[in-house]
Amino acid sequence: MGPMKRDLTRCVEGDEAVLTGVVVRLMRPQELRRWNRLMSRQHYLGNAHLVGETLRYVVEPGPF
């Protein structure tokens, strides 16, 4: 497969090492204001209004 046709359901050698260093969790309600501010400043679409029910996740460094 070429670079654009990679099967993303399978890990490639080295992927596991990257993923073991992070924890993914649901965003807490008190983090929403900061998320909105960062999206409006950093994301190329700005802080576009999401439609429907949404879940937002936070990625943090994992335990070492």
C-alpha positions in Angstrom: 0.0 0.0 0.0 1.1 3.5 -0.7 1.3 6.2 2.0 -2.3 7.4 1.4 -3.7 3.8 1.5 -2.4 2.7 4.9 -4.8 0.5 6.9 -5.3 2.6 10.0 -7.0 -0.2 11.9 -3.6 -1.9 12.3 -0.6 -0.7 14.3 2.7 -0.2 12.5 6.0 -1.0 14.2 6.6 1.8 16.7 3.0 3.0 17.0 2.6 1.2 20.3 5.5 3.1 21.9 3.8 6.4 21.1 0.4 5.3 22.4 1.7 3.9 25.7 2.9 7.4 26.7 -0.6 9.0 26.6 -4.0 8.8 28.3 -7.2 9.8 26.5 -10.1 10.9 28.6 -13.4 12.8 28.3 -13.1 16.6 28.7 -14.3 17.9 32.0 -17.0 20.6 31.9 -14.6 23.2 33.5 -12.2 22.7 30.6 -14.7 23.8 27.9 -14.0 27.5 28.0 -10.2 26.9 27.5 -11.0 24.5 24.6 -13.2 27.0 22.9 -10.5 29.7 23.3 -7.8 27.5 21.9 -9.9 26.3 19.0 -10.7 29.9 18.0 -7.0 30.9 18.1 -5.3 27.8 16.8 -7.7 25.8 14.5 -7.9 26.7 10.9 -11.7 26.7 11.0 -11.8 28.8 14.2 -14.3 27.9 16.8 -17.0 26.5 14.5 -20.2 25.7 16.3 -20.6 21.9 16.5 -24.1 20.5 15.7 -25.8 17.8 17.7 -24.4 15.9 20.6 -20.6 16.0 20.9 -17.9 14.4 23.0 -14.6 16.1 23.4 -11.5 14.3 24.5 -8.3 15.4 26.1 -4.9 13.6 25.6 -2.5 13.9 28.5 0.9 12.4 29.2 0.5 8.9 30.7 2.1 7.6 33.9 5.8 6.9 33.5 
